[in-house]
Amino acid sequence: MQFTSTRDPNVRVSFREAVFKGLSPDGGLFHPIETPDLKDLFRSFSQSQSFAALAESLLPHLFPEEISPTVANRIAERAFPFSPALKRIHPDGQGNIKILELFHGPSCAFKDFGASFLAAVMEEFLKDEASHAVILTATSGDTGSAVARAFYKRDHIDVVILYPSQRVSPLQEKQLTTLGENIHALEVKGSFDDCQRMVKEAFVDPQLIKKIRLTSANSINIGRLIPQAFYYIWAYANLSPAEREACIFCVPSGNFGNLTAGVLAWEWGLPVKRFIAATNINKVVPEYLQEGIYKPRSSVKTLSNAMDVGDPSNFERLSRIFHGNHAEMHRWIEGIWVTDEETLDTIRRYYNTEGIFLDPHTALGVRASERYLKEGYVPNPNCIVSLGTAHPGKFLEIVEEATGKRPPLPAQLQAVLELPKQAVMIENTTQELKRFLLSTFC
Ligand SMILES: *Cc1c(COP(=O)(O)O)cnc(C)c1O
């Protein structure tokens, strides 16, 4: 499988290059050129297959030139010591909704799958080249922790994470700063925008890039997107034969990486009937699907804040997959947006009727799934698989506001709270960042 840019069709790079570059030089996103037909392979998967085993068998089919079965085994085992889970819930009225729980990894959100796979792949490629790389990234709080955990103790790689001092939650700060070893947390006296600017400037600093192999692990990296396709395939393998006939996936979306990954699995032959793109009031994509006009705008703050995106990067990828054809995209993807009130109401209702906690992002997806069922977009779908993107314990305050009860903090996060913070405080200048990088890695 080779990759091109969503903006320049003349670009042609290997998986290895795409992974380390992150973004194409023309500003576009890397996207697969070929579409392998894996229908028969998908049919051969069964419920008995672990997630890691499924990933292991997919990889050599996707990357026959770059990932041998032996390497696939190492990558899959290192990347996926955790697994998704599929649980049925009972919506109002008729219907079959299953939650695909993607929050059993180290940072308790679905981003663990992409980050952990990317880390394992980079480690493998760097070992092969006897090289060393430094991942440089800025975080406003939540996104950094999946990366920090994923790269912790990987050989050949160090991670430098910049975060704005006093502007991340105490739990988020602990997740970023308590690992140590090859994870270096820089507490920047400034804003998230300062952190982003410093990282951006470092990437183009001639002295730095000559001495240190700098790379990013952004959510738009194709090495994070590909493994997200695997859990759609895993979910399919765990459905009954009747459910497989007409399966719909509902994806709570912000930057639309998760949905794009599902659409990739469908392109490779997964028999998905349709996707639901569920958003909060940041409804640029649902509006596009309705009206055919893409109108990006500034994001609005909501309770499902990991989805507060006003101009989703991965829209470029979706658009490419459907050849810019709006009607064709709408044929396969329905857009539904959900208000904060509806999200809270959904969290409350499932707690009261089933005794389960849903995080705001997952609850939003469940609400969109219910509406899809009720409004009968399709007659009698056999099932909707709605993606559970975060553990409810990650959003304690909101879940407590909705239910009056505090969900348990997952063990992974509880453990982190008890560890000491290790961070280096720096000023908000690129000069300071540069000094840190040169003194630490040269
Ligand atoms: C990142 C995130 C999302 C949105 O995923 P995209 O791939 O950006 O659409 C949804 N829920 C949670 C909990 C997230 O962290």
The ligand as an SDF file (V2000), in Angstrom:
LIG
                    3D

 15 15  0  0  0  0  0  0  0  0999 V2000
  -11.0910   12.5270   19.8440 C   0  0  0  0  0  0  0  0  0  0  0  0
  -12.3910   12.1260   20.4240 C   0  0  0  0  0  0  0  0  0  0  0  0
  -13.5830   12.0810   19.6550 C   0  0  0  0  0  0  0  0  0  0  0  0
  -13.6330   12.5280   18.2300 C   0  0  0  0  0  0  0  0  0  0  0  0
  -12.9390   11.6860   17.3610 O   0  0  0  0  0  0  0  0  0  0  0  0
  -12.5250   12.1530   15.9040 P   0  0  0  0  0  0  0  0  0  0  0  0
  -11.7290   11.0640   15.3400 O   0  0  0  0  0  0  0  0  0  0  0  0
  -11.7280   13.4170   16.0990 O   0  0  0  0  0  0  0  0  0  0  0  0
  -13.7860   12.4260   15.1530 O   0  0  0  0  0  0  0  0  0  0  0  0
  -14.7340   11.6100   20.2530 C   0  0  0  0  0  0  0  0  0  0  0  0
  -14.7480   11.2330   21.5510 N   0  0  0  0  0  0  0  0  0  0  0  0
  -13.6450   11.2820   22.3200 C   0  0  0  0  0  0  0  0  0  0  0  0
  -13.7430   10.8730   23.7440 C   0  0  0  0  0  0  0  0  0  0  0  0
  -12.4300   11.7150   21.7920 C   0  0  0  0  0  0  0  0  0  0  0  0
  -11.3370   11.7780   22.5710 O   0  0  0  0  0  0  0  0  0  0  0  0
  1  2  1  0
  2  3  1  0
  2 14  2  0
  3  4  1  0
  3 10  2  0
  4  5  1  0
  5  6  1  0
  6  7  2  0
  6  8  1  0
  6  9  1  0
 10 11  1  0
 11 12  2  0
 12 13  1  0
 12 14  1  0
 14 15  1  0
M  END
$$$$
